[in-house]
Amino acid sequence: MTAEEKHDAECEFTRNLLCGMVQQAVEDLRSEKVFMSKQLNAHQEIDRDTALHFIRSKAFQGICDVLSLPADKIKTQALKYESRD
């Protein structure tokens, strides 16, 4: 593997990782699962709170800017699920 190929692979890995973070945050906010286990419901609520914090953060905006993702559109879609309680 050449140095250029290695660099390209590292960039692709980083891009995929960051896109995965954004996708998971949106999915965590969309989730409507209800578990029999109080512990699993508590974990899901923590995931939703963490996702909400991430979506509203400057880090999210920065990631979207670097990856040329439509931050406002993603945020609007994700946050419409936030107020369903």
Backbone as CSV, one residue per row, in Angstrom:
resi,resn,N_x,N_y,N_z,CA_x,CA_y,CA_z,C_x,C_y,C_z
1,MET,0.860,-1.182,0.000,0.000,0.000,0.000,0.899,1.236,0.000
2,THR,0.630,2.121,-0.926,1.413,3.350,-1.013,0.969,4.315,0.090
3,ALA,1.772,5.332,0.300,1.441,6.343,1.304,0.140,7.058,0.936
4,GLU,-0.057,7.288,-0.350,-1.291,7.949,-0.792,-2.509,7.059,-0.564
5,GLU,-2.381,5.775,-0.857,-3.478,4.838,-0.621,-3.801,4.721,0.867
6,LYS,-2.757,4.720,1.677,-2.963,4.659,3.127,-3.699,5.909,3.609
7,HIS,-3.282,7.061,3.120,-3.934,8.318,3.498,-5.398,8.314,3.071
8,ASP,-5.664,7.868,1.836,-7.035,7.801,1.339,-7.884,6.855,2.188
9,ALA,-7.314,5.719,2.566,-8.038,4.751,3.403,-8.339,5.330,4.777
10,GLU,-7.385,6.041,5.344,-7.598,6.670,6.649,-8.684,7.748,6.564
11,CYS,-8.678,8.519,5.497,-9.702,9.554,5.308,-11.074,8.920,5.150
12,GLU,-11.157,7.850,4.381,-12.427,7.161,4.173,-12.933,6.568,5.486
13,PHE,-12.032,5.991,6.271,-12.407,5.438,7.575,-12.963,6.539,8.481
14,THR,-12.268,7.663,8.523,-12.697,8.778,9.367,-14.047,9.309,8.914
15,ARG,-14.219,9.458,7.613,-15.503,9.928,7.071,-16.626,8.971,7.453
16,ASN,-16.397,7.672,7.277,-17.414,6.679,7.616,-17.740,6.699,9.104
17,LEU,-16.730,6.858,9.927,-16.929,6.916,11.379,-17.784,8.134,11.760
18,LEU,-17.448,9.284,11.216,-18.195,10.502,11.536,-19.621,10.445,10.997
19,CYS,-19.792,9.922,9.795,-21.149,9.764,9.252,-21.952,8.796,10.122
20,GLY,-21.295,7.748,10.599,-21.954,6.791,11.486,-22.401,7.434,12.783
21,MET,-21.596,8.345,13.313,-21.971,9.056,14.539,-23.238,9.879,14.319
22,VAL,-23.296,10.576,13.204,-24.468,11.397,12.883,-25.690,10.502,12.698
23,GLN,-25.535,9.423,11.938,-26.657,8.506,11.705,-27.156,7.891,13.007
24,GLN,-26.244,7.492,13.893,-26.660,6.875,15.151,-27.397,7.863,16.038
25,ALA,-26.938,9.112,16.059,-27.626,10.129,16.855,-29.063,10.318,16.371
26,VAL,-29.236,10.379,15.063,-30.584,10.537,14.505,-31.428,9.307,14.851
27,GLU,-30.875,8.126,14.702,-31.615,6.897,15.017,-31.970,6.824,16.501
28,ASP,-31.074,7.255,17.363,-31.368,7.252,18.799,-32.550,8.161,19.121
29,LEU,-32.646,9.280,18.436,-33.769,10.186,18.661,-35.061,9.665,18.048
30,ARG,-34.960,8.907,16.977,-36.148,8.353,16.315,-36.730,7.139,17.047
31,SER,-35.918,6.480,17.816,-36.321,5.206,18.416,-37.564,5.359,19.291
32,GLU,-38.516,4.488,19.061,-39.749,4.480,19.845,-39.906,3.161,20.597
33,LYS,-38.833,2.426,20.722,-38.887,1.131,21.393,-39.255,1.307,22.859
34,VAL,-40.022,0.385,23.345,-40.342,0.322,24.767,-39.997,-1.092,25.207
35,PHE,-39.162,-1.185,26.217,-38.695,-2.476,26.692,-39.431,-2.887,27.959
36,MET,-39.474,-4.163,28.197,-40.038,-4.686,29.444,-39.101,-4.334,30.610
37,SER,-37.831,-4.224,30.310,-36.812,-3.955,31.316,-36.689,-2.457,31.589
38,LYS,-36.806,-2.083,32.857,-36.611,-0.671,33.222,-35.192,-0.226,32.905
39,GLN,-34.246,-1.140,33.062,-32.848,-0.804,32.806,-32.621,-0.475,31.321
40,LEU,-33.205,-1.277,30.426,-33.055,-0.996,28.997,-33.745,0.300,28.610
41,ASN,-34.890,0.588,29.216,-35.564,1.863,28.954,-34.714,3.028,29.442
42,ALA,-34.064,2.854,30.581,-33.185,3.899,31.118,-31.992,4.117,30.189
43,HIS,-31.412,3.035,29.678,-30.287,3.155,28.741,-30.715,3.870,27.461
44,GLN,-31.914,3.549,26.989,-32.404,4.208,25.784,-32.600,5.701,26.024
45,GLU,-33.074,6.066,27.192,-33.260,7.488,27.511,-31.913,8.209,27.572
46,ILE,-30.903,7.539,28.106,-29.551,8.122,28.129,-29.057,8.305,26.699
47,ASP,-29.282,7.301,25.846,-28.882,7.416,24.438,-29.576,8.598,23.769
48,ARG,-30.860,8.776,24.044,-31.603,9.898,23.454,-31.053,11.238,23.955
49,ASP,-30.784,11.331,25.253,-30.238,12.581,25.808,-28.872,12.902,25.208
50,THR,-28.038,11.872,25.071,-26.709,12.060,24.485,-26.824,12.488,23.025
51,ALA,-27.718,11.843,22.293,-27.925,12.197,20.880,-28.406,13.634,20.749
52,LEU,-29.324,14.026,21.603,-29.850,15.390,21.577,-28.742,16.404,21.842
53,HIS,-27.912,16.120,22.828,-26.786,17.000,23.141,-25.840,17.101,21.936
54,PHE,-25.553,15.969,21.306,-24.656,15.948,20.154,-25.239,16.746,18.980
55,ILE,-26.501,16.514,18.657,-27.141,17.191,17.524,-27.142,18.706,17.723
56,ARG,-27.247,19.146,18.956,-27.271,20.592,19.245,-25.879,21.193,19.440
57,SER,-24.835,20.387,19.354,-23.485,20.843,19.672,-22.772,21.505,18.482
58,LYS,-21.741,22.262,18.813,-20.881,22.848,17.784,-20.103,21.755,17.067
59,ALA,-19.817,20.661,17.768,-19.101,19.545,17.140,-19.910,18.980,15.976
60,PHE,-21.213,18.815,16.180,-22.082,18.327,15.111,-22.009,19.243,13.905
61,GLN,-22.123,20.532,14.130,-22.060,21.505,13.036,-20.714,21.412,12.329
62,GLY,-19.637,21.303,13.098,-18.303,21.194,12.507,-18.140,19.935,11.669
63,ILE,-18.643,18.812,12.182,-18.570,17.557,11.432,-19.342,17.689,10.119
64,CYS,-20.530,18.239,10.190,-21.332,18.418,8.973,-20.640,19.340,7.978
65,ASP,-20.022,20.390,8.475,-19.308,21.309,7.588,-18.162,20.599,6.876
66,VAL,-17.369,19.849,7.621,-16.210,19.159,7.049,-16.647,18.103,6.037
67,LEU,-17.750,17.427,6.325,-18.220,16.350,5.450,-19.208,16.830,4.386
68,SER,-19.467,18.116,4.356,-20.437,18.702,3.411,-21.809,18.058,3.548
69,LEU,-22.232,17.868,4.785,-23.559,17.330,5.074,-24.502,18.491,5.397
70,PRO,-25.784,18.367,5.074,-26.747,19.441,5.352,-27.149,19.459,6.836
71,ALA,-26.367,20.136,7.649,-26.571,20.132,9.104,-27.980,20.568,9.498
72,ASP,-28.473,21.630,8.904,-29.798,22.136,9.280,-30.891,21.117,8.964
73,LYS,-30.788,20.495,7.813,-31.783,19.497,7.417,-31.744,18.287,8.353
74,ILE,-30.543,17.818,8.667,-30.395,16.677,9.583,-30.929,17.043,10.958
75,LYS,-30.556,18.220,11.436,-30.993,18.669,12.755,-32.517,18.787,12.819
76,THR,-33.126,19.367,11.796,-34.587,19.506,11.761,-35.263,18.146,11.816
77,GLN,-34.785,17.217,10.997,-35.353,15.868,10.982,-35.196,15.186,12.335
78,ALA,-34.013,15.281,12.919,-33.746,14.618,14.197,-34.559,15.218,15.328
79,LEU,-34.654,16.536,15.367,-35.313,17.192,16.497,-36.833,17.102,16.432
80,LYS,-37.386,16.768,15.284,-38.840,16.612,15.247,-39.281,15.401,16.061
81,TYR,-38.359,14.472,16.297,-38.663,13.295,17.119,-38.456,13.596,18.611
82,GLU,-37.685,14.631,18.903,-37.324,14.952,20.286,-38.522,15.389,21.096
83,SER,-39.477,16.068,20.500,-40.590,16.643,21.251,-41.825,15.758,21.297
84,ARG,-41.678,14.489,21.028,-42.839,13.587,20.990,-43.290,13.114,22.357
85,ASP,-42.522,13.388,23.409,-42.870,12.929,24.765,-44.127,13.588,25.299
